[in-house]
Amino acid sequence: MTQVFFYYDASDRIAAAAVLIGKAFAQKKALLVFAPEAAVADAIDRQLWLHPPGSFVAHVRADSPLAAETPVVITRQLEQPQQCERLFSLADEIPEGAERFASIIEVVGDDSEARSAGRERVRRYRERGFAVSFVDLAGRG
């Protein structure tokens, strides 16, 4: 069964996502980052060059020839999915084929619109039988 982790109340969603991706990278966990919007994909790409400070999170875009050998891959589409156990979703909707991942990580911002959309995704995940856990990021980024 797919486990979904919602990190909520992030004051800066992209920065919080970069921290979490950096932690997964430090633990040598491969991660597929799903960012269907070009601006979000660009923002997380830039942030991963900056965070964590003094470190480097090896990452590439899905169309890179190095994607198969890089632990963190940013993709805007899941039609031609790379094989990976963990999906980091920066999408506004539940990704198609989400059930093929062992775990899905989502970061929800602290504004009312983001919280409302996050609650709706939680409801949909639960309707599909996914196990959902929560981590409060308030005051942590």
C-alpha angles and dihedrals in degrees: 000000000000115000116212120202117198115198102193141186094036110170088206111025096193094047091048090048090051091052092051092045089049090053092051090048091050088053089051093245118151113231135189111209112206112202109157095179113079093220092053092046090050092047095051090045091054093043092053089059089055104037134101090030112242092013137088127225106205105229141149139178117266092250092059117111086230095057094102092057101037119092097217118047124181115209135177094196135044097194091100097033124194113227108258135142096217127057121191105200122204091168127118091227135046106274118248110255092021091147092070091070123083090216139012123199121201129182118207123197125231099246120103095247093053092046092050092050089046092053090051091052090049090053092049094046090052092048088056091051099254119150109239128201130180135217120187112223096180107139092008101081 
